[in-house]
Every structure is written in C-alpha cells, then in structure tokens.
C-alpha cells in the first residue's frame, strides 16, 4: 500500500504541470525591451517560461488585468509554479489527502490572491524605483507600494559593488538589480523580508511593464507555506478528467 502511494505521488508530480517538464536555468534569460502586444500576449508568446503562469492567470479570472489594464508585473515563471504545487502535493500526501494533478484543482481565489502580490497599478521601470540595501535599510530602504490586491509590498533597486578582490571594490558602482519584497513583520522589516530578485527587467508590452523574477530561490506567494495554507483552507477540488 505504501509502495503504491509513493508511486502515485511521483506520478502526480510528473503529471500536474506537463508544461513545466523543461530544462530550467539560473534565471529566465534576457528578453527584448519592447513588445507589440499586451502583457498577456507577451507571456503567452513565451510558453517555455510562462505557459503555466498564463494558465493560472486564466483560472484566476485576471486575464483582463494583464490584457487591458496598465500594470507593472513581477512575473514568476513556470518553475516557481511547479515548486509551489510540488510543495502542496507533499503536504497533502503526508496528510493522507488526494494530491493535485491539474492546476484547476486549486480554487480561483487562491491563484488570484497569489498573483495579486506581484502586480502594481501603473507603469514602473527600474529607474522609477529607489535604492535598497538590505544591509543598510535605514539609509536605503527602497519604497513601499500597494499591490493590486491591497497588500503593502516593498520594491527597490540593489546597487551592486564593482571591482574585484585584487583591484578593490567600489561600493554601489556595479550593475543594478530590481527586488520586490513581501514584509512579514512591519515592526521589524529587516528580519521579516521575503525577497524576490529580478532576472530581466523593463520588458515593455503595450499596457505596462514586465519584470521577470529569478526562480531558483523564490516560492509562489513569497513563502511556500502561505500558498499551502491558502490552498488547503479554501479546499482543493477533486481531480476530473
């Protein structure tokens, strides 16, 4: 019986996101700065990176946001979604519950809540954000924004150092990288920040901006247990062929 359940979990993990059975790299690579189409069209044109993301946008009922409204989107890739469902399935399996085999088993309001964390109203490119230094937040703390779902988020630009160990480093003179943060404890933000780094910034479809997130250290919703809690609290739907 245990052997059968283990095999079943493996099968579920392989089946649940067929779109995510691809080679993934450290980040989502470089992307052209301008795109003649909406954010939704842009994401749809990159299935290797975003077909699972497009699927949950559809399921969440947020297609119009990405197709019609002017927004800034910090886009999580397929691998981030795969990791979230994998973590959920591990939790469900350990609890003796049926696991997720299709993204539509997670209720639309859960996908909507997760996606809303990554969307800001209006158009913001890298140059529109303030500097952030996680080692010196009193001096460089980025800036607060309210997500489209009403959650306070922080966005800032990391100014990396330039140089080398042999020639020496020049502080803040290196390349710049966007970071969006979910603050778990507003009383002590330095300890309570869950950060997501951007791999490709300033992609500009016709209705806003896309900043593509690195996937390697990021969890959907910024904390995997938050996604698991929301999905299980709302109730996972039964699988239907």
Secondary structure, DSSP 8 states (H G I E B T S, - for coil): -HHHHHHHHHHHHHHHTGGG-S---SS-----SB-SS-HHHHHHT-HHHHHHHHHHHHHHT-HHHHHTS-EEEEE--HHHHHHHHHHHHHHHHHTT-----SGGGS-HHHHHHHHHTTEEES---GGGS-BB-TT-TTT-B-EEEEBTTS-EEEEEEEE--EEETTTEEETT-S-EEEEEEEES-GGGHHHHEEEEEEEEEEEB-TTEEEEEE--TT--TTSSHHHHHHHHHHH-------
